[in-house]
Structure formats: structure tokens, C-alpha cells
């Protein structure tokens, strides 16, 4: 009986913000996986170790959470005035599915460093010391991200003293600008508020009618008030993720929000579109102890936000959801802005399970419609391992 050999594929394992993922240069992938389709999805599933009925991803590079079951494919940009094309794949843990419907804001911080280190940026545009500006085309949603990457002695600076709640060790700061972050599901720049309202009445079976702000910015997100669903906004992961009834409730909210936002045509489609939209609940500031043991004081934040990703409460905050938070906070009348005190603002600091995060957004109202020119936040990134991943040759 013959057995297929393992093949080697060049790859880099990177942390970006509070996520980790496997980064590939497009041209390093096997030819059949260099284009979208079944072969690419099967390859990435096998790399990550999915689908895994045990939910552990033991036989792959995944970490058995939504934050660590991620893949990135990069190439020199085909888009004018951009340096690199960035494609993100969220890999399901227990299902044979890769969701390409949205971006990962956290891993966006690692795109610039990878692109520079792998020669995807014109060397004349990369200073030996200082800050390299990398223009990224986010291919999933058709948006521009500008990364400001620190350089030292001709190499990407990865160590530093920038601290990010949810990440154990300090590192170098990478500032990200998400340009014109409102987008529809195809990245075509659809309405920021797809229902036309800052706040809607969302009828959710088994829950009732909830006030909801549904926004397309960074990533489609459904915001509800914490107290409307029985929470304080200070909850940590175990309070939600150990409660099957709560998780089912959030999935029902997410599915009905997706339908109302026009992201799906029927509720049945929600199961295969887990990455978007996100669901988050907000509350006014309150003191709490973060998962690290750090005390977060009410006076140090503008509001509380908890968000779910891939069916679980996130341990910190997704970068794209942070863009949605900053955008909604800048627009008077949204649930996020109201929880933050209702004043006009260009930046907000919110409390999440791991600590706090500051995000800025510049919003203007033109002819009765809101537009955000950009959202800004800082993350960090670091190479954890580089070399090759190996998978059986018949895996794809």
C-alpha cells in the first residue's frame, strides 16, 4: 500500500494584535491553491488542523480559538497606489469551511512587517531607520489600510515598550489607519447603516425586541445594550462561553441581525457565515477586574464593550470590531455613542475582557448620511516562527 508524502510550503507564524495566524506569500502556495477555490480551502484547513470534532486542532497549526484559527495570503498589489494585497481566511475549527467574508483587524498589524521582510515593498520606500508606510489593499472587503511600521538598522523593529491589553509582552507599536472603513459585504462601499437607522428595533425570537445599532465599518457589527440581554458589560469569557443557552441567544441575535443588514437572504445562510457580522453588547463605564487580574477603573474608560467572534466571547477585542466601535462612538445617537455619554468625539477608550483599548474615528454627516474618513488604532506584531508547514500531499 502506497502512502502520500508530506509536502513543504514556506510559511510564517505571526502574532498580530491579539490574534495569531499562518502567513503565506501567494507565489509559495502550490499552483492549484494560488487561486480561490476548493483546493485552496482544503489546503488551509489541513494546515490549521480543521475540521476537528474534538475542537482542539491538535493535528495542525491552529490554537482552537477564533483568534488563532486564521490564515493570511499576501502578494504584491495589483491595485494602483498600493503595495500589497492582503487576503484573510477565517478557518472554522469543527467544520470544513474557510470564511472569506471579512477582514482581521488584528492580523492587519502583521501585514506590513511581513511584506517588508519578504521583499514585497519597493526597497526605495523603506527607510533604514524611522517608519515605513505600507499601503495595504484589503482584498476581502475592498478597502485600504495604511500601516506605519517602525524600522531599525534596515529591519522591521519588533521589540519595544508598547503594551496592548490581551498580549502578554510589550512590543513595537504599529499604527493602523483604516481608510473609509464603511463597506458592504462585497467591499463596494455600501451604506454605513444598511437599514438607514442609527438604532433599530430588532425582533429576536426567544429574546424579544432589542434596540440595535447595525453598522458596516471595519466589519459588519450588531450592537445591543448589555442590560437588555441580562448582562452588565463587565463579563469575562467564562461567564458567556460556559453558558450554552447564552451562546445560542447570541447566535440568534447575530443571524437575525445579518438578515436585517442584508448580509444573508435567509436565516439558513447564517451558519456558513460565522465570521460576519459580529455581535457586541455595550454598557456605561463600570469598574471591573480584567482577565489578567488588572483592575480597570470606571473613570479610565468611556464605555464597556464585549464582542463575540465565531460563536464565542472574544478574550479581548477584534481589531475590525474596534473600528466599528470607534466609528459608532463618533456618531451621536448610536447605542455605542450613548453608552459613552452621548457627546461628539473623535476617539474612545473602551473596556474589554483583557483591559482597555483606544480607537479614533473621524465622522462627518453629508446630506443626511454619515461618513467616516478613517479609523485609527495601534497594535503590535511579531514573527513567532518561520520556515515551512507540512501537510500530506493528498490533502488538497
KETORRO-465328 format. One record per residue (C-alpha): residue number from 0; residue in one letter; x, y, z. Coordinates in nm, 3 decimals, decimal comma. Layout:
   nr  rest     east    north       up
  NUM     A        X        Y        Z
...
end
This chain:
   nr  rest     east    north       up
    0     X    0,000    0,000    0,000
    1     X    0,144    0,336   -0,100
    2     X    0,125    0,640    0,123
    3     X    0,136    1,003    0,009
    4     X    0,440    1,200    0,120
    5     X    0,420    1,527    0,308
    6     X    0,490    1,845    0,115
    7     X    0,662    2,157    0,247
    8     X    0,515    2,504    0,200
    9     X    0,704    2,819    0,305
   10     X    0,512    2,993    0,583
   11     X    0,549    3,236    0,869
   12     X    0,366    3,208    1,200
   13     X    0,292    3,560    1,325
   14     X    0,114    3,738    1,603
   15     X   -0,074    4,048    1,503
   16     X   -0,254    4,235    1,782
   17     X   -0,439    3,979    1,992
   18     X   -0,451    3,717    1,714
   19     X   -0,212    3,466    1,559
   20     X   -0,212    3,328    1,206
   21     X   -0,020    3,148    0,934
   22     X    0,110    3,388    0,666
   23     X    0,182    3,278    0,310
   24     X    0,329    3,452    0,009
   25     X    0,086    3,374   -0,274
   26     X    0,355    3,250   -0,511
   27     X    0,478    2,999   -0,250
   28     X    0,148    2,812   -0,248
   29     X    0,103    2,505   -0,473
   30     X   -0,026    2,615   -0,813
   31     X   -0,378    2,480   -0,758
   32     X   -0,405    2,683   -0,435
   33     X   -0,286    3,010   -0,587
   34     X   -0,641    3,087   -0,696
   35     X   -0,964    3,087   -0,493
   36     X   -1,148    2,760   -0,473
   37     X   -1,172    2,417   -0,318
   38     X   -0,800    2,334   -0,340
   39     X   -0,701    2,649   -0,154
   40     X   -0,962    2,598    0,117
   41     X   -0,868    2,233    0,168
   42     X   -0,500    2,323    0,194
   43     X   -0,562    2,590    0,456
   44     X   -0,796    2,364    0,653
   45     X   -0,526    2,095    0,668
   46     X   -0,258    2,347    0,768
   47     X   -0,471    2,472    1,058
   48     X   -0,596    2,123    1,155
   49     X   -0,964    2,151    1,070
   50     X   -1,227    2,022    1,075
   51     X   -1,159    1,878    1,421
   52     X   -1,454    1,715    1,600
   53     X   -1,251    1,733    1,920
   54     X   -1,226    2,112    1,885
   55     X   -0,851    2,118    1,964
   56     X   -0,680    2,140    1,622
   57     X   -0,409    1,909    1,757
   58     X   -0,306    1,795    1,408
   59     X   -0,242    2,142    1,275
   60     X   -0,120    2,493    1,350
   61     X   -0,449    2,627    1,488
   62     X   -0,491    2,712    1,854
   63     X   -0,853    2,602    1,892
   64     X   -0,991    2,956    1,926
   65     X   -1,122    3,203    1,670
   66     X   -0,820    3,425    1,746
   67     X   -0,573    3,152    1,649
   68     X   -0,751    2,976    1,362
   69     X   -0,651    3,225    1,095
   70     X   -0,466    3,235    0,764
   71     X   -0,330    3,517    0,551
   72     X   -0,222    3,521    0,186
   73     X   -0,013    3,816    0,064
   74     X    0,117    3,926   -0,274
   75     X    0,246    4,237   -0,445
   76     X   -0,053    4,457   -0,507
   77     X   -0,235    4,463   -0,837
   78     X   -0,412    4,780   -0,721
   79     X   -0,280    5,123   -0,813
   80     X   -0,112    5,317   -0,531
   81     X   -0,097    5,010   -0,306
   82     X    0,198    4,795   -0,203
   83     X    0,049    4,464   -0,103
   84     X   -0,275    4,269   -0,146
   85     X   -0,396    4,112    0,179
   86     X   -0,642    3,824    0,180
   87     X   -0,769    3,685    0,511
   88     X   -0,924    3,344    0,570
   89     X   -1,101    3,262    0,899
   90     X   -1,083    2,885    0,939
   91     X   -1,365    2,707    1,119
   92     X   -1,249    2,478    1,397
   93     X   -1,501    2,195    1,374
   94     X   -1,631    2,242    1,020
   95     X   -1,466    2,210    0,679
   96     X   -1,513    2,576    0,594
   97     X   -1,299    2,886    0,540
   98     X   -1,483    3,217    0,572
   99     X   -1,356    3,486    0,334
  100     X   -1,632    3,737    0,411
  101     X   -1,437    3,981    0,627
  102     X   -1,105    4,118    0,746
  103     X   -0,899    4,056    1,059
  104     X   -0,800    4,391    1,205
  105     X   -0,554    4,237    1,448
  106     X   -0,357    4,047    1,183
  107     X   -0,363    4,363    0,971
  108     X   -0,083    4,483    1,201
  109     X    0,140    4,198    1,084
  110     X    0,082    4,251    0,709
  111     X    0,320    4,546    0,676
  112     X    0,606    4,379    0,867
  113     X    0,567    4,057    0,662
  114     X    0,553    4,249    0,334
  115     X    0,870    4,443    0,415
  116     X    1,062    4,137    0,536
  117     X    0,964    3,933    0,229
  118     X    1,055    4,194   -0,030
  119     X    0,702    4,283   -0,133
  120     X    0,770    4,656   -0,084
  121     X    0,992    4,863   -0,311
  122     X    1,320    4,897   -0,120
  123     X    1,340    5,267   -0,207
  124     X    1,029    5,326    0,004
  125     X    1,162    5,152    0,314
  126     X    1,387    5,367    0,535
  127     X    1,680    5,212    0,716
  128     X    1,563    5,384    1,033
  129     X    1,232    5,550    1,103
  130     X    0,885    5,449    0,992
  131     X    0,791    5,268    0,670
  132     X    0,445    5,349    0,535
  133     X    0,282    5,045    0,376
  134     X   -0,037    5,083    0,173
  135     X   -0,239    4,763    0,201
  136     X   -0,529    4,659   -0,021
  137     X   -0,764    4,450    0,196
  138     X   -0,898    4,218   -0,072
  139     X   -1,180    4,062    0,134
  140     X   -1,368    4,390    0,175
  141     X   -1,205    4,610   -0,090
  142     X   -1,061    4,868    0,148
  143     X   -0,732    5,047    0,208
  144     X   -0,531    5,008    0,529
  145     X   -0,220    5,217    0,589
  146     X    0,034    5,061    0,825
  147     X    0,312    5,261    0,990
  148     X    0,589    5,009    1,057
  149     X    0,894    5,102    1,269
  150     X    1,235    5,025    1,116
  151     X    1,570    4,993    1,293
  152     X    1,903    4,921    1,121
  153     X    1,730    4,820    0,800
  154     X    1,499    4,565    0,959
  155     X    1,144    4,568    1,090
  156     X    1,152    4,659    1,459
  157     X    0,951    4,404    1,653
  158     X    1,057    4,464    2,013
  159     X    0,960    4,774    2,206
  160     X    0,770    4,908    2,504
  161     X    0,419    4,935    2,355
  162     X    0,176    4,743    2,573
  163     X   -0,150    4,602    2,436
  164     X   -0,404    4,456    2,675
  165     X   -0,463    4,095    2,578
  166     X   -0,096    4,045    2,477
  167     X    0,143    3,927    2,747
  168     X    0,464    4,103    2,645
  169     X    0,536    4,455    2,515
  170     X    0,648    4,504    2,154
  171     X    0,694    4,775    1,891
  172     X    0,389    4,986    1,809
  173     X    0,235    4,958    1,462
  174     X   -0,021    5,229    1,390
  175     X   -0,300    5,136    1,151
  176     X   -0,529    5,366    0,955
  177     X   -0,844    5,204    0,818
  178     X   -0,942    5,434    0,533
  179     X   -1,312    5,492    0,457
  180     X   -1,393    5,184    0,669
  181     X   -1,765    5,160    0,588
  182     X   -1,822    4,879    0,340
  183     X   -2,091    4,642    0,226
  184     X   -2,033    4,268    0,213
  185     X   -1,864    4,292   -0,126
  186     X   -1,643    4,583   -0,028
  187     X   -1,831    4,812   -0,262
  188     X   -1,871    5,092   -0,011
  189     X   -2,235    5,041    0,080
  190     X   -2,427    5,238    0,340
  191     X   -2,267    5,257    0,681
  192     X   -2,608    5,193    0,834
  193     X   -2,769    4,941    0,596
  194     X   -3,116    4,982    0,749
  195     X   -3,094    5,360    0,723
  196     X   -3,131    5,396    1,100
  197     X   -2,881    5,463    1,378
  198     X   -3,092    5,246    1,608
  199     X   -3,341    4,978    1,501
  200     X   -3,593    4,760    1,676
  201     X   -3,460    4,409    1,609
  202     X   -3,708    4,132    1,678
  203     X   -3,527    3,822    1,803
  204     X   -3,724    3,502    1,870
  205     X   -3,689    3,391    2,231
  206     X   -3,541    3,725    2,329
  207     X   -3,789    3,991    2,226
  208     X   -3,746    4,325    2,056
  209     X   -3,398    4,466    2,109
  210     X   -3,267    4,813    2,036
  211     X   -2,976    4,757    1,798
  212     X   -2,720    4,964    1,612
  213     X   -2,621    4,775    1,298
  214     X   -2,319    4,921    1,127
  215     X   -2,085    4,841    0,839
  216     X   -1,748    4,981    0,947
  217     X   -1,434    4,773    0,981
  218     X   -1,658    4,470    0,991
  219     X   -2,039    4,442    0,995
  220     X   -2,141    4,455    1,361
  221     X   -2,465    4,435    1,557
  222     X   -2,452    4,633    1,884
  223     X   -2,708    4,582    2,159
  224     X   -2,732    4,713    2,515
  225     X   -2,592    4,481    2,780
  226     X   -2,877    4,532    3,026
  227     X   -3,135    4,442    2,758
  228     X   -2,999    4,087    2,748
  229     X   -2,925    4,048    3,118
  230     X   -2,560    4,149    3,135
  231     X   -2,358    4,427    3,300
  232     X   -2,089    4,465    3,034
  233     X   -1,814    4,364    3,278
  234     X   -1,831    3,992    3,194
  235     X   -1,523    3,782    3,120
  236     X   -1,507    3,484    2,884
  237     X   -1,621    3,212    3,124
  238     X   -1,942    3,394    3,208
  239     X   -2,053    3,365    2,846
  240     X   -1,862    3,078    2,690
  241     X   -1,960    2,827    2,957
  242     X   -2,328    2,907    2,906
  243     X   -2,470    2,717    2,608
  244     X   -2,803    2,897    2,637
  245     X   -2,630    3,237    2,620
  246     X   -2,424    3,136    2,316
  247     X   -2,738    3,018    2,140
  248     X   -2,906    3,350    2,219
  249     X   -2,615    3,547    2,073
  250     X   -2,616    3,334    1,760
  251     X   -2,987    3,401    1,717
  252     X   -2,926    3,775    1,755
  253     X   -2,640    3,753    1,505
  254     X   -2,843    3,561    1,249
  255     X   -3,140    3,799    1,265
  256     X   -2,906    4,096    1,254
  257     X   -2,735    3,955    0,945
  258     X   -3,072    3,913    0,776
  259     X   -3,179    4,267    0,866
  260     X   -2,848    4,407    0,738
  261     X   -2,889    4,227    0,406
  262     X   -2,578    4,015    0,457
  263     X   -2,779    3,696    0,408
  264     X   -3,102    3,624    0,222
  265     X   -3,230    3,358    0,462
  266     X   -3,156    3,257    0,820
  267     X   -3,019    2,925    0,696
  268     X   -2,720    3,106    0,547
  269     X   -2,602    3,237    0,885
  270     X   -2,446    2,903    0,982
  271     X   -2,198    2,922    0,692
  272     X   -2,119    3,288    0,751
  273     X   -1,982    3,280    1,105
  274     X   -1,715    3,547    1,062
  275     X   -1,963    3,825    0,986
  276     X   -2,147    4,002    1,130
  277     X   -2,010    4,031    1,481
  278     X   -2,235    4,078    1,784
  279     X   -2,132    4,309    2,067
  280     X   -2,301    4,443    2,379
  281     X   -2,228    4,780    2,534
  282     X   -2,276    4,948    2,871
  283     X   -2,182    5,265    3,055
  284     X   -1,845    5,265    3,235
  285     X   -1,807    5,047    3,543
  286     X   -1,505    4,917    3,733
  287     X   -1,408    4,551    3,691
  288     X   -1,115    4,313    3,713
  289     X   -0,977    4,212    3,373
  290     X   -0,882    3,854    3,293
  291     X   -0,517    3,934    3,369
  292     X   -0,608    4,044    3,721
  293     X   -0,561    4,410    3,628
  294     X   -0,817    4,645    3,779
  295     X   -0,994    4,864    3,524
  296     X   -1,146    5,172    3,683
  297     X   -1,468    5,322    3,553
  298     X   -1,304    5,664    3,535
  299     X   -1,038    5,540    3,293
  300     X   -1,280    5,435    3,018
  301     X   -1,566    5,582    2,818
  302     X   -1,776    5,266    2,795
  303     X   -1,774    4,887    2,823
  304     X   -1,786    4,657    2,519
  305     X   -1,791    4,280    2,492
  306     X   -1,793    4,111    2,150
  307     X   -1,837    3,761    2,017
  308     X   -1,631    3,606    1,740
  309     X   -1,703    3,272    1,575
  310     X   -1,965    3,191    1,838
  311     X   -1,758    3,270    2,148
  312     X   -1,690    3,578    2,360
  313     X   -1,356    3,719    2,246
  314     X   -1,079    3,731    2,504
  315     X   -1,004    4,094    2,418
  316     X   -1,139    4,276    2,111
  317     X   -1,120    4,202    1,742
  318     X   -0,940    4,479    1,557
  319     X   -1,213    4,520    1,299
  320     X   -1,477    4,532    1,573
  321     X   -1,270    4,804    1,740
  322     X   -1,302    5,003    1,416
  323     X   -1,678    4,952    1,432
  324     X   -1,678    5,066    1,796
  325     X   -1,474    5,378    1,724
  326     X   -1,690    5,463    1,423
  327     X   -2,021    5,414    1,607
  328     X   -1,890    5,608    1,907
  329     X   -1,818    5,907    1,682
  330     X   -2,178    5,927    1,560
  331     X   -2,431    6,079    1,804
  332     X   -2,739    5,865    1,854
  333     X   -2,592    5,517    1,818
  334     X   -2,605    5,280    2,114
  335     X   -2,227    5,294    2,135
  336     X   -2,219    5,672    2,145
  337     X   -2,499    5,681    2,403
  338     X   -2,317    5,434    2,629
  339     X   -2,008    5,656    2,602
  340     X   -2,203    5,958    2,727
  341     X   -2,360    6,088    2,409
  342     X   -2,109    6,363    2,331
  343     X   -1,944    6,421    1,995
  344     X   -1,600    6,262    1,995
  345     X   -1,312    6,160    1,770
  346     X   -1,169    5,892    2,000
  347     X   -1,297    5,650    2,258
  348     X   -1,136    5,424    2,517
  349     X   -1,340    5,117    2,598
  350     X   -1,307    4,834    2,844
  351     X   -1,293    4,475    2,716
  352     X   -1,227    4,143    2,893
  353     X   -0,848    4,181    2,884
  354     X   -0,828    4,552    2,965
  355     X   -0,875    4,868    2,762
  356     X   -0,823    4,990    2,407
  357     X   -0,831    5,334    2,247
  358     X   -0,955    5,382    1,890
  359     X   -1,017    5,701    1,697
  360     X   -1,251    5,782    1,411
  361     X   -1,335    6,094    1,213
  362     X   -1,703    6,115    1,122
  363     X   -1,893    6,372    0,919
  364     X   -2,256    6,397    0,813
  365     X   -2,315    6,485    0,449
  366     X   -2,664    6,521    0,304
  367     X   -2,811    6,325    0,591
  368     X   -2,567    6,035    0,562
  369     X   -2,275    5,964    0,790
  370     X   -1,929    5,902    0,653
  371     X   -1,611    5,812    0,838
  372     X   -1,295    5,904    0,650
  373     X   -1,070    5,685    0,862
  374     X   -1,037    5,499    1,190
  375     X   -0,705    5,478    1,372
  376     X   -0,567    5,239    1,629
  377     X   -0,236    5,096    1,741
  378     X   -0,142    4,729    1,759
  379     X    0,184    4,534    1,759
  380     X    0,314    4,237    1,564
  381     X    0,588    3,981    1,588
  382     X    0,722    3,681    1,398
  383     X    0,685    3,372    1,615
  384     X    0,827    3,113    1,376
  385     X    0,923    3,091    1,012
  386     X    1,014    2,811    0,778
  387     X    0,773    2,557    0,629
  388     X    0,445    2,398    0,719
  389     X    0,397    2,037    0,614
  390     X    0,077    1,869    0,501
  391     X    0,002    1,538    0,328
  392     X    0,027    1,575   -0,049
  393     X   -0,325    1,443   -0,099
  394     X   -0,484    1,687    0,147
  395     X   -0,599    1,923   -0,129
end
